[in-house]
Amino acid sequence: MCKIGTVCMAVVGLVLFGTTVLAQDTIKIGLNYPKTGPYAVQGLDQLQAAEMAVTEINGSGGILGKKIEIVARDSQSKVDVTNANVTELIDKEGVKMVFGGASSAVAIAAGKICQEKQIPFFGTLTYSTETTCEEGHRFAFRECYDSWMAAQAISSYLKEKFPGKKYFYVSADYTWGHTTEASMRTLTGTEDTDAHKGIKTPFPGATEEDFKKAISFAKMVNPDVLVLVLFGNDMVNGIRQATAQGLKGKTQIVVPNLTLGMAEGAGPKVMEGVIGALPWCWQVPYQYNYEKGKKFVEDFAAKNNRYPCTSGASAYTILYEFKAAAEKAGTVDGPAVVKALENREYTLLKDKQIWRDFDHQSIQTVYAVICKPEADVLKDKFKLDYFTILSAMSGDQAARTKEQWTAIRTKANKPVALEELTIAVAGTAPQK
């Protein structure tokens, strides 16, 4: 009886040991993304591209010899849901990195929790300038561009084509909407809100009636340029209202932060002639001959029967950058990974990018685009050939300077340098 019990205990011990070993051989990474809500299309793109990257990375040996696993949670584009998600991902799931976004309010909230727990956070879609400026900290990185960079990319075109014209702004009422509108007004010279009026729409939870009223007000004002500072399904609803109410035919519509999913949601007839900006689209690697970018597009299309958009490209890139930083540091320990990323240059789906050390913004080329005629879009095999690239602007030219960043941080009563890190080095005392 005793011998049988001993054998049983030994078997149980081996099973438990095996489970522990398996757990130790896996690195968990948290994805907090909008599976549902107004930004769900962009969320699906993140998940699909992240799954592609995981398959590739694991197929080539993982990170530091360990397989990686995505643990996903639905943010619903809500801050309270995100707070619960990210806390659970870190405390219960033991993730070593968190990424995701779409709503900047969500990204900022996720980043704050990661800062407290010293886990790196990467924003995929978070265009508010606050994310890496007023709300920036040592553990937050933004792989996409910000609203200022987007406004820089399209403002020179707008000033040339629409000098002295009347603008009207319809903006989502949260941090991304506020900072995007402010950036556009500053860089197009439309700061005078009496001459260039605007209206806010609720976020989240805007209804069709909210957009109908906003566009009705815009129609009364009769602007030359209608700027829709709306994202995801909200942009789709806004531009459909602008078309239905007759503004589309006589007003230039501008969507400062545009994505393929948004264009697809509105449809080629509605999107025809709309001007926008983006940090990446699937046409970029073909126009500029970026081989890795082309391969990503083709592999994604083969797997998902569609092209990837900006959020997918960002999610894919983030996983490869986490791998590179962890392998440079020799560990997935948060502070060490952060240090390994700062001032790191990388080239993956487009031309060279760099993680700027003082704010953790990815400095990169940005693009102004115009949506193609409906007939051209429909010729494509997926009916997703929406964008003609108008111009490309270097990241150094588009991004705010360190002096501008410092001035904004000072005005907001924030430290003018990100917090220092304490890094534990194996076999030694912690070092600064």
C-alpha positions in Angstrom: 0.0 0.0 0.0 2.8 2.3 0.9 4.7 1.5 -2.2 1.7 2.1 -4.4 1.1 5.4 -2.6 4.7 6.3 -3.2 4.5 5.5 -6.9 1.3 7.5 -7.2 2.8 10.5 -5.5 5.9 10.2 -7.8 3.6 10.2 -10.9 1.7 13.2 -9.6 5.0 14.9 -8.9 6.2 14.2 -12.4 3.0 15.6 -13.9 3.2 18.7 -11.8 6.9 19.1 -12.6 6.1 18.7 -16.3 3.4 21.4 -16.1 5.8 23.8 -14.3 8.4 23.2 -17.0 5.9 23.9 -19.7 4.8 27.1 -18.0 8.4 28.2 -17.6 9.1 27.5 -21.3 6.3 29.9 -22.4 6.4 33.7 -22.4 3.0 35.2 -22.1 2.2 38.5 -23.8 -1.0 40.4 -23.2 -3.1 41.9 -26.0 -5.8 44.4 -24.8 -7.7 45.1 -28.0 -11.2 46.1 -29.1 -12.9 42.8 -30.0 -16.2 44.7 -29.8 -17.3 48.3 -29.9 -16.8 51.1 -32.4 -13.1 50.1 -33.2 -13.7 46.3 -33.6 -12.5 46.2 -37.2 -9.1 47.6 -36.2 -9.1 45.2 -33.2 -9.5 42.2 -35.4 -6.7 43.3 -37.6 -4.4 43.5 -34.6 -5.3 40.0 -33.4 -4.8 38.4 -36.8 -1.4 40.1 -37.4 -0.3 39.3 -33.9 -1.2 35.6 -34.4 0.9 35.6 -37.6 3.9 37.1 -35.8 3.6 34.5 -33.0 3.5 31.6 -35.5 6.6 33.0 -37.2 8.5 33.8 -34.0 7.8 30.4 -32.5 8.7 28.7 -35.7 12.1 30.3 -35.6 12.9 29.4 -32.0 10.7 31.8 -30.0 12.2 34.4 -27.7 15.3 33.4 -25.7 14.5 29.8 -26.6 11.0 30.0 -25.3 7.7 29.9 -27.1 5.4 33.0 -26.9 1.7 32.9 -26.2 -0.8 35.7 -26.7 -3.4 36.2 -24.0 -6.1 38.4 -25.3 -8.8 40.5 -23.6 -11.6 42.6 -25.1 -11.1 46.3 -24.1 -14.5 47.3 -25.7 -12.7 50.7 -26.1 -13.6 51.4 -22.4 -11.2 52.6 -19.7 -12.7 50.7 -16.8 -12.7 47.4 -18.8 -9.1 48.0 -19.7 -8.1 48.7 -16.1 -9.5 45.3 -15.1 -8.1 43.5 -18.2 -4.5 44.8 -17.8 -4.4 44.1 -14.1 -5.6 40.6 -14.6 -3.2 40.0 -17.5 -0.2 41.0 -15.3 -1.2 39.7 -11.9 -3.0 36.5 -12.8 -1.7 35.6 -16.3 1.9 36.7 -15.6 2.4 38.4 -19.0 5.8 40.1 -19.6 4.5 42.7 -22.0 1.1 44.3 -22.9 0.2 45.8 -26.2 -2.9 47.0 -28.0 -5.1 50.0 -28.4 -7.4 51.9 -30.8 -8.8 54.3 -28.2 -6.0 56.6 -26.8 -7.8 56.8 -23.5 -7.6 53.0 -23.3 -3.9 53.0 -24.3 -3.1 55.7 -21.7 -5.0 53.7 -19.0 -3.2 50.5 -19.9 0.2 52.2 -19.9 -0.4 53.6 -16.4 -1.0 50.1 -14.9 2.1 48.8 -16.8 4.1 51.6 -15.3 3.1 50.7 -11.8 4.0 47.1 -12.4 7.1 47.8 -14.5 5.9 45.9 -17.5 6.5 47.4 -21.0 3.4 48.6 -22.8 3.2 49.2 -26.6 0.4 51.2 -28.2 -0.7 49.9 -31.6 -3.4 52.5 -32.4 -3.2 55.5 -30.1 -2.9 58.8 -32.0 -3.4 61.3 -29.1 -0.3 63.4 -28.7 -0.8 62.9 -24.9 0.2 59.2 -25.1 3.9 59.9 -25.3 3.9 63.5 -24.2 1.8 64.6 -21.2 1.0 61.0 -20.3 4.3 59.6 -21.4 6.5 57.5 -19.0 9.4 55.1 -19.1 7.3 51.9 -19.7 5.1 53.2 -22.5 6.1 53.0 -26.2 4.0 54.1 -29.3 4.7 52.2 -32.5 2.3 54.2 -34.7 2.5 57.9 -35.3 0.6 60.6 -33.4 -1.9 63.3 -34.3 0.8 65.9 -34.7 2.7 63.8 -37.2 -0.5 63.1 -39.1 -1.4 66.8 -39.2 2.0 67.7 -40.5 1.7 65.2 -43.3 -1.5 66.6 -44.7 -1.4 70.3 -43.6 1.0 71.4 -46.4 -1.2 69.9 -49.0 -4.4 71.5 -47.5 -2.8 74.9 -47.2 -1.7 74.7 -50.9 -5.1 73.5 -52.2 -7.4 75.4 -49.8 -5.7 78.7 -48.8 -7.9 81.0 -46.8 -10.9 78.6 -46.9 -13.4 77.9 -44.1 -13.0 74.7 -42.1 -15.4 72.9 -39.8 -14.4 70.2 -37.3 -16.5 67.2 -36.1 -14.5 65.6 -33.3 -14.8 62.7 -30.9 -15.0 64.1 -27.3 -12.0 62.4 -25.7 -8.2 62.8 -25.6 -7.5 61.6 -29.2 -10.2 63.9 -30.6 -9.1 66.9 -28.7 -5.4 66.6 -29.5 -6.0 65.7 -33.2 -8.3 68.7 -33.7 -5.8 71.0 -31.9 -2.9 69.7 -34.1 -4.9 70.2 -37.3 -6.0 73.7 -36.3 -2.5 74.8 -35.4 -0.9 73.4 -38.6 -3.6 74.6 -41.0 -3.9 78.1 -39.4 -7.6 77.5 -38.4 -7.3 78.2 -34.6 -10.0 80.8 -34.7 -13.0 78.9 -33.6 -15.4 81.7 -34.6 -14.2 81.6 -38.2 -13.7 77.8 -38.2 -16.4 76.3 -36.1 -16.6 72.8 -34.7 -18.7 70.3 -32.7 -18.0 67.4 -30.4 -19.6 63.9 -30.6 -19.8 61.6 -27.5 -17.2 58.8 -27.1 -17.8 56.0 -26.6 -21.5 55.5 -27.3 -22.2 58.1 -30.0 -25.4 57.3 -31.8 -26.6 57.9 -35.4 -28.6 60.8 -34.1 -25.4 62.4 -32.7 -23.7 62.3 -36.1 -26.9 63.5 -37.9 -27.0 66.6 -35.7 -23.3 67.3 -36.0 -23.4 67.1 -39.8 -26.6 69.2 -39.9 -24.8 71.9 -38.0 -21.8 71.6 -40.4 -24.2 71.9 -43.3 -25.6 75.2 -41.9 -22.1 76.6 -41.6 -21.3 75.6 -45.2 -17.6 75.0 -44.9 -15.1 74.5 -47.7 -13.3 71.8 -45.7 -15.0 69.3 -43.3 -12.5 67.7 -40.9 -13.9 64.5 -39.4 -11.8 63.8 -36.3 -13.6 60.5 -35.9 -12.3 56.9 -35.9 -13.6 53.4 -36.7 -17.3 53.0 -37.0 -17.8 56.6 -35.8 -16.0 57.9 -38.9 -18.1 55.6 -41.1 -21.3 57.0 -39.6 -20.1 60.5 -39.8 -19.0 60.4 -43.4 -22.2 58.6 -44.5 -24.2 61.4 -42.9 -22.1 64.0 -44.7 -22.8 62.2 -48.0 -26.5 61.7 -47.3 -26.9 65.4 -46.3 -25.2 66.6 -49.5 -21.9 67.9 -48.1 -19.8 65.4 -49.9 -20.4 67.0 -53.3 -19.3 70.5 -52.4 -17.0 70.2 -49.5 -13.5 68.6 -49.2 -13.7 65.9 -46.5 -10.5 65.3 -44.5 -10.1 62.3 -42.1 -6.8 63.1 -40.3 -6.2 59.5 -39.1 -7.4 57.1 -41.7 -7.3 53.3 -41.9 -8.2 50.7 -44.5 -10.9 49.3 -42.3 -12.5 52.7 -42.0 -12.5 53.2 -45.7 -13.9 49.7 -46.3 -16.6 50.3 -43.8 -17.8 53.5 -45.5 -17.4 52.1 -49.0 -15.6 53.2 -52.2 -18.4 55.6 -53.4 -18.5 57.5 -50.1 -14.7 57.6 -49.7 -13.9 58.8 -53.2 -11.7 61.9 -53.0 -11.4 61.9 -49.1 -7.9 63.1 -47.9 -6.2 61.5 -44.9 -3.0 60.5 -43.3 -1.6 57.2 -42.0 1.8 55.7 -40.8 1.4 52.6 -43.1 -0.9 51.1 -45.6 -0.5 47.9 -47.7 0.4 50.0 -50.8 3.5 51.4 -49.1 5.9 48.4 -49.5 4.9 48.1 -53.1 5.3 51.8 -54.0 8.7 52.0 -52.2 9.9 48.4 -52.8 10.1 47.2 -49.2 10.5 43.4 -49.5 9.6 42.5 -45.9 6.6 44.7 -46.1 5.4 43.0 -49.3 5.9 39.5 -47.8 3.8 40.6 -44.7 1.0 41.8 -47.0 1.0 38.6 -49.1 1.2 36.2 -46.1 -1.6 38.1 -44.3 -3.8 38.2 -47.5 -3.2 34.4 -48.0 -4.3 33.7 -44.5 -7.2 36.1 -44.0 -8.4 36.8 -47.6 -7.9 40.5 -47.3 -5.0 43.1 -46.9 -3.8 44.2 -43.5 -4.2 47.7 -42.3 -2.2 50.0 -40.1 -3.2 48.4 -36.8 -2.2 45.0 -38.0 1.2 46.2 -39.2 1.8 47.8 -35.9 0.9 44.8 -33.8 3.1 42.6 -36.0 6.0 45.0 -35.7 5.6 45.3 -31.9 6.1 41.5 -31.3 9.2 41.5 -33.4 10.6 44.5 -31.5 9.9 42.9 -28.1 11.7 39.9 -29.3 14.7 42.0 -30.5 14.9 44.0 -27.2 14.5 40.9 -25.0 17.3 39.1 -26.9 19.5 42.2 -26.7 18.9 42.4 -23.0 19.2 38.7 -22.4 16.0 38.7 -20.4 12.2 39.6 -20.6 12.6 41.7 -17.4 10.7 44.9 -17.9 13.3 47.6 -17.1 16.0 45.7 -19.1 13.7 45.5 -22.1 12.9 49.2 -21.9 16.6 50.1 -21.8 17.3 47.9 -24.8 14.6 49.6 -26.8 15.7 53.2 -26.2 17.3 54.7 -29.4 17.0 51.4 -31.1 16.7 51.6 -34.9 14.7 49.0 -36.7 13.5 48.2 -40.2 10.7 45.8 -40.8 7.7 46.6 -43.0 8.8 50.0 -44.3 11.9 52.2 -44.1 14.0 52.8 -41.0 12.3 53.7 -37.7 13.7 54.6 -34.3 12.4 54.4 -30.7 13.2 57.9 -29.6 14.8 57.7 -26.1 13.2 60.8 -24.5 9.6 60.0 -25.2 9.5 56.5 -26.7 7.8 57.6 -29.8 8.6 55.6 -32.9 10.0 58.2 -35.4 9.0 57.1 -38.9 7.9 58.2 -42.3 4.3 59.3 -42.5 2.0 59.5 -45.6 -0.7 61.7 -46.9 -3.2 59.9 -49.0 -6.3 60.5 -51.1 -9.0 57.8 -51.7 -9.2 56.5 -55.2 -12.3 56.7 -57.5 -14.8 53.9 -56.8 -14.1 52.2 -60.2 -10.4 51.8 -59.3 -11.1 50.4 -55.9 -13.5 47.8 -57.4 -10.9 46.5 -59.8 -8.8 45.1 -56.9 -9.3 41.4 -56.2 -10.3 42.2 -52.6 -11.9 45.5 -53.5 -9.5 47.2 -51.0 -7.2 49.3 -53.2 -8.4 52.6 -51.6 -5.4 54.8 -51.3 -3.2 56.9 -53.6 -0.1 58.2 -51.7 0.1 61.9 -52.2 3.3 62.5 -50.3 5.7 61.0 -47.8 7.3 63.0 -44.9 10.2 61.9 -42.9 9.7 61.2 -39.2 12.2 63.9 -38.2 10.3 66.5 -40.1 6.9 65.3 -38.9 7.5 64.8 -35.2 7.7 67.3 -32.5 11.2 68.2 -31.4 12.6 67.5 -28.0 12.3 71.2 -27.2 8.6 71.3 -28.1 8.0 68.1 -26.1 9.8 69.6 -23.1 7.8 72.8 -23.3 4.5 70.8 -23.3 5.6 68.6 -20.4 6.6 71.7 -18.4 3.3 73.4 -19.1 1.5 70.3 -17.9 3.6 70.2 -14.7 5.2 66.9 -15.7 8.8 66.0 -15.3 10.9 67.0 -18.3 12.6 63.6 -18.3 11.1 60.1 -18.0 11.8 58.4 -14.7 15.1 56.5 -14.2 15.1 52.7 -14.1 16.6 50.3 -11.6 17.8 47.3 -13.5 18.8 44.1 -11.7 21.9 42.5 -13.3 22.5 38.8 -12.6 24.9 38.3 -9.8 25.2 42.0 -8.9 23.4 44.6 -7.0 20.7 46.6 -8.8 22.1 49.3 -11.0 20.7 52.6 -12.2 
